[in-house]
Amino acid sequence: MRRSRDEFSRRGAVMADAAAQVSGVAREELVALVVNHLEIQPLVLQILDVAARTNSTETLAALGAVLGDAAVVHHRTLDENVVIAAALRDLGPVHVRLLDVMTRTPADVLGDNPNTAWTGAKVRMALPDLAPSLVQGALGGLIRHGLVNITSPWSAVGYEMSDFGRAMLGVFAASRDY
């Protein structure tokens, strides 16, 4: 029971620290802002639900970054933060690695022809330590949430990061040094 309590305390601390960093507001003041900001209460509940379902420090920090933005900074609309939180529910470290890889071109990662796009095979080659089925499943999750678009540049199906995928990486980047 104590280990569970300690883990939930850790999760809360990671989120609170990231939210404070992104917002530029002290943790105590941020709590007061969140409690009194009725418009973001559904988002707060969604963030708490997602936080209860992950042990990933990176995801917890990203959730805190979303909260800090919604409560104070407002770089994104509330609706955008709700959609980001929904995607974070399903994303794990493999998804983030895949997004990081796709910020570069296949030529940069694999030394490939500079005119080629990401294909399923090239994505799998860029992450050789992961099982091909895991990479394909993660790619499907990214597509599902609109973080990666399917393209057909030539005869093969290709993939490219969407604007939403870049925004998601921005959330992770903002929360990395919580």
Rosetta blueprint (number, residue, H / E / L):
1 M L
2 R H
3 R H
4 S H
5 R H
6 D H
7 E H
8 F H
9 S H
10 R H
11 R H
12 G H
13 A H
14 V H
15 M H
16 A H
17 D H
18 A H
19 A H
20 A H
21 Q H
22 V H
23 S H
24 G L
25 V L
26 A L
27 R H
28 E H
29 E H
30 L H
31 V H
32 A H
33 L H
34 V H
35 V H
36 N H
37 H L
38 L H
39 E H
40 I H
41 Q H
42 P H
43 L H
44 V H
45 L H
46 Q H
47 I H
48 L H
49 D H
50 V H
51 A H
52 A H
53 R L
54 T L
55 N L
56 S L
57 T H
58 E H
59 T H
60 L H
61 A H
62 A H
63 L H
64 G H
65 A H
66 V H
67 L H
68 G H
69 D H
70 A H
71 A H
72 V H
73 V H
74 H L
75 H L
76 R L
77 T L
78 L H
79 D H
80 E H
81 N H
82 V H
83 V H
84 I H
85 A H
86 A H
87 A H
88 L H
89 R H
90 D H
91 L L
92 G L
93 P H
94 V H
95 H H
96 V H
97 R H
98 L H
99 L H
100 D H
101 V H
102 M H
103 T L
104 R L
105 T L
106 P H
107 A H
108 D H
109 V H
110 L H
111 G L
112 D L
113 N L
114 P L
115 N L
116 T L
117 A L
118 W E
119 T L
120 G H
121 A H
122 K H
123 V H
124 R H
125 M H
126 A H
127 L L
128 P L
129 D L
130 L L
131 A L
132 P H
133 S H
134 L H
135 V H
136 Q H
137 G H
138 A H
139 L H
140 G H
141 G H
142 L H
143 I H
144 R H
145 H L
146 G L
147 L L
148 V E
149 N E
150 I E
151 T E
152 S L
153 P L
154 W L
155 S L
156 A L
157 V L
158 G E
159 Y E
160 E E
161 M E
162 S L
163 D H
164 F H
165 G H
166 R H
167 A H
168 M H
169 L H
170 G H
171 V H
172 F H
173 A H
174 A H
175 S H
176 R L
177 D L
178 Y L
